[in-house]
Amino acid sequence: MELGDVTHKPLGRYYCFYKGKPSTKSIFVALMLRKNALKVRIRTDSSTFQDPQKWTGDKVYKGWFFKSGEEREFEISRKEQIDYAIELIKHSYKISG
């Protein structure tokens, strides 16, 4: 609700969120359900991205979901992690589309 114009739909075995009209340029987060956690991939901009809790670590993925920016991943395995996860997702939304 806070993010505004968001569309979401399954994409194969993933669930993707788009800023506005769905396209490869408008994806800002992709969810991957695993046995013990929810893996989250976000688009980041290295010049403005901040992750004080170091959830995403130093690993940057090769643009599987996102063709611009950097692609980073983190996991959610407890509901207490949701607030911080939303903050990371907000960054991705701001720089997308």
HUBELSUL-V964374 format. One record per pair of residues at least 12 apart in sequence whose C-alpha atoms are under 6 Angstrom apart, sorted by the first residue. I is the first residue (numbers start at 1). J is the second residue. If there is no record, write none. Layout:
<<I/J> <I/J>>
This chain:
<<5/20> <6/18> <6/19> <6/20> <14/31> <14/32> <15/30> <15/31> <16/29> <16/30> <17/29> <19/97> <26/97> <28/42> <28/43> <28/92> <28/93> <28/96> <29/41> <29/42> <37/76> <37/77> <38/75> <38/76> <39/74> <39/75> <40/73> <40/74> <40/75> <41/72> <41/73> <42/71> <42/72> <42/92> <43/70> <43/71> <43/92> <44/69> <44/70> <44/92> <45/69> <55/74> <56/73> <56/74> <60/72>>
